[in-house]
Amino acid sequence: MGAVTVDDGQAQQLYMEYRGLMEQLRRVQEYVEQTTQGIAEIAAVIEALDSLSKLKKGSRIFAPVANGIFVDASLNDTASVRMNVGGSIVVEKSVEEAKQLLEKQRTDLEQLRDRANADYVSLTSRLRAIEAAMEQEKDDRPAPEAAPKAAVRKKRGA
């Protein structure tokens, strides 16, 4: 981005840009955290699918009903799963097909996270340039003139 020079008229504008960039940086950081969490969740589902395919028909499992609520169930099929593909539409997929879809989602999220990380680096670089310019501007300002010292009079004969 290069060095930034500041005159008095630009200081306020740079300050406003700085505040806006800080907000963008916060949002990008949150997005990176969310995508990282999504990647970890997908990895956990892929691992669960790998475990599922190793089970035998009739195996007892705890099937989730809601977050933290499970029912005791037995497996009728370990080769396929039902997937929500959006719009409340559920389709049957083989375990391998499901894993392939999840791998694609994970790859897509990783690419989005990488782009967000690049944005983070770019924003940080611009913020540092603004900080340096504002610090330089502060250092370049002339020091305020010292107030004249009050004359001290001595009383004669004291």
Kinemage of the C-alpha trace (Angstrom):
@kinemage 1
@onewidth
@group {chain A} dominant
@subgroup {mainchain}
@vectorlist {calphas} color= white
{ca met a 1} P 0.000 0.000 0.000
{ca gly a 2} L 2.958 2.352 0.471
{ca ala a 3} L 3.669 5.173 2.841
{ca val a 4} L 0.969 7.647 3.696
{ca thr a 5} L 1.648 11.333 4.319
{ca val a 6} L -0.717 13.472 6.304
{ca asp a 7} L -1.490 17.142 6.510
{ca asp a 8} L -3.833 18.668 9.052
{ca gly a 9} L -6.789 18.489 6.690
{ca gln a 10} L -6.320 14.753 6.112
{ca ala a 11} L -5.937 13.683 9.741
{ca gln a 12} L -9.692 13.543 10.377
{ca gln a 13} L -10.275 11.689 7.108
{ca leu a 14} L -7.571 9.134 7.979
{ca tyr a 15} L -9.048 8.674 11.429
{ca met a 16} L -12.463 7.902 9.924
{ca glu a 17} L -10.895 5.487 7.422
{ca tyr a 18} L -8.986 3.857 10.276
{ca arg a 19} L -12.180 3.317 12.276
{ca gly a 20} L -13.942 1.846 9.237
{ca leu a 21} L -11.022 -0.481 8.526
{ca met a 22} L -10.961 -1.631 12.154
{ca glu a 23} L -14.639 -2.581 11.864
{ca gln a 24} L -13.958 -4.429 8.601
{ca leu a 25} L -11.043 -6.218 10.248
{ca arg a 26} L -13.284 -7.324 13.121
{ca arg a 27} L -15.882 -8.690 10.674
{ca val a 28} L -13.249 -10.507 8.611
{ca gln a 29} L -11.797 -12.047 11.770
{ca glu a 30} L -15.259 -13.277 12.815
{ca tyr a 31} L -15.795 -14.720 9.328
{ca val a 32} L -12.462 -16.571 9.478
{ca glu a 33} L -13.453 -18.017 12.855
{ca gln a 34} L -16.864 -19.105 11.534
{ca thr a 35} L -15.421 -20.769 8.437
{ca thr a 36} L -12.763 -22.501 10.544
{ca gln a 37} L -15.509 -23.809 12.823
{ca gly a 38} L -17.516 -24.990 9.790
{ca ile a 39} L -14.458 -26.815 8.431
{ca ala a 40} L -13.975 -28.575 11.775
{ca glu a 41} L -17.663 -29.569 11.902
{ca ile a 42} L -17.508 -31.037 8.393
{ca ala a 43} L -14.376 -32.988 9.330
{ca ala a 44} L -16.233 -34.411 12.345
{ca val a 45} L -19.164 -35.492 10.150
{ca ile a 46} L -16.802 -37.187 7.678
{ca glu a 47} L -15.177 -39.013 10.579
{ca ala a 48} L -18.618 -40.087 11.835
{ca leu a 49} L -19.483 -41.400 8.372
{ca asp a 50} L -16.252 -43.407 8.352
{ca ser a 51} L -17.227 -44.897 11.716
{ca leu a 52} L -20.765 -45.605 10.511
{ca ser a 53} L -19.566 -47.583 7.524
{ca lys a 54} L -17.614 -49.892 9.872
{ca leu a 55} L -20.734 -50.839 11.853
{ca lys a 56} L -22.879 -53.859 11.052
{ca lys a 57} L -26.569 -53.959 10.263
{ca gly a 58} L -28.530 -54.193 13.508
{ca ser a 59} L -25.867 -52.363 15.569
{ca arg a 60} L -27.295 -50.288 18.409
{ca ile a 61} L -26.597 -46.566 18.202
{ca phe a 62} L -27.774 -43.362 19.806
{ca ala a 63} L -29.412 -41.310 17.066
{ca pro a 64} L -29.699 -37.557 17.630
{ca val a 65} L -33.210 -36.120 17.786
{ca ala a 66} L -32.155 -32.587 18.672
{ca asn a 67} L -29.092 -30.904 20.089
{ca gly a 68} L -28.102 -33.081 23.058
{ca ile a 69} L -31.166 -35.393 22.806
{ca phe a 70} L -30.753 -38.948 21.521
{ca val a 71} L -32.847 -42.074 21.025
{ca asp a 72} L -31.668 -45.651 21.246
{ca ala a 73} L -31.900 -47.138 17.734
{ca ser a 74} L -30.602 -50.015 15.657
{ca leu a 75} L -29.076 -49.611 12.202
{ca asn a 76} L -30.967 -51.030 9.259
{ca asp a 77} L -28.521 -49.743 6.640
{ca thr a 78} L -24.840 -48.816 7.015
{ca ala a 79} L -24.173 -48.192 3.325
{ca ser a 80} L -26.386 -45.137 2.826
{ca val a 81} L -27.490 -41.995 4.632
{ca arg a 82} L -30.212 -39.394 4.184
{ca met a 83} L -29.009 -35.864 3.508
{ca asn a 84} L -30.846 -32.574 3.641
{ca val a 85} L -29.966 -30.878 0.343
{ca gly a 86} L -31.830 -27.677 1.134
{ca gly a 87} L -35.401 -26.524 1.123
{ca ser a 88} L -36.351 -29.361 3.506
{ca ile a 89} L -35.582 -31.879 0.745
{ca val a 90} L -33.941 -35.072 1.976
{ca val a 91} L -32.285 -37.479 -0.454
{ca glu a 92} L -30.633 -40.847 -0.027
{ca lys a 93} L -26.893 -40.951 -0.723
{ca ser a 94} L -24.298 -43.642 -0.337
{ca val a 95} L -21.796 -43.007 2.454
{ca glu a 96} L -19.131 -42.354 -0.191
{ca glu a 97} L -21.348 -39.877 -2.083
{ca ala a 98} L -22.100 -38.078 1.173
{ca lys a 99} L -18.398 -37.902 2.017
{ca gln a 100} L -17.613 -36.523 -1.457
{ca leu a 101} L -20.234 -33.785 -1.047
{ca leu a 102} L -18.869 -32.935 2.384
{ca glu a 103} L -15.288 -32.859 1.071
{ca lys a 104} L -16.411 -30.392 -1.618
{ca gln a 105} L -18.077 -28.225 1.029
{ca arg a 106} L -14.924 -28.351 3.146
{ca thr a 107} L -12.745 -27.370 0.162
{ca asp a 108} L -15.098 -24.475 -0.652
{ca leu a 109} L -14.982 -23.261 2.959
{ca glu a 110} L -11.188 -23.531 3.033
{ca gln a 111} L -10.961 -21.370 -0.101
{ca leu a 112} L -13.307 -18.785 1.418
{ca arg a 113} L -11.271 -18.786 4.630
{ca asp a 114} L -8.030 -18.353 2.648
{ca arg a 115} L -9.497 -15.343 0.799
{ca ala a 116} L -10.667 -13.873 4.085
{ca asn a 117} L -7.191 -14.370 5.564
{ca ala a 118} L -5.714 -12.523 2.563
{ca asp a 119} L -8.203 -9.682 3.161
{ca tyr a 120} L -7.174 -9.651 6.822
{ca val a 121} L -3.500 -9.246 5.865
{ca ser a 122} L -4.339 -6.453 3.411
{ca leu a 123} L -6.483 -4.589 5.954
{ca thr a 124} L -3.793 -4.952 8.605
{ca ser a 125} L -1.192 -3.551 6.216
{ca arg a 126} L -3.358 -0.517 5.438
{ca leu a 127} L -4.035 0.061 9.141
{ca arg a 128} L -0.309 -0.012 9.898
{ca ala a 129} L 0.345 2.503 7.111
{ca ile a 130} L -2.284 4.846 8.537
{ca glu a 131} L -0.904 4.429 12.064
{ca ala a 132} L 2.611 5.240 10.844
{ca ala a 133} L 1.399 8.299 8.940
{ca met a 134} L -0.521 9.612 11.904
{ca glu a 135} L 2.433 9.005 14.212
{ca gln a 136} L 4.753 10.776 11.759
{ca glu a 137} L 2.317 13.683 11.485
{ca lys a 138} L 2.236 13.927 15.274
{ca asp a 139} L 6.062 13.895 15.441
{ca asp a 140} L 6.350 16.521 12.672
{ca arg a 141} L 4.124 19.037 14.405
{ca pro a 142} L 6.055 21.914 15.938
{ca ala a 143} L 6.168 21.903 19.700
{ca pro a 144} L 3.929 24.517 21.279
{ca glu a 145} L 5.774 27.676 22.149
{ca ala a 146} L 6.652 28.002 25.784
{ca ala a 147} L 4.745 30.618 27.688
{ca pro a 148} L 6.883 33.622 28.613
{ca lys a 149} L 8.272 33.360 32.085
{ca ala a 150} L 6.910 35.832 34.525
{ca ala a 151} L 9.400 38.409 35.530
{ca val a 152} L 10.550 37.982 39.073
{ca arg a 153} L 11.249 41.153 40.933
{ca lys a 154} L 13.351 41.323 43.969
{ca lys a 155} L 12.483 43.777 46.593
{ca arg a 156} L 15.279 46.069 47.420
{ca gly a 157} L 16.351 46.016 50.915
{ca ala a 158} L 14.588 42.838 51.755
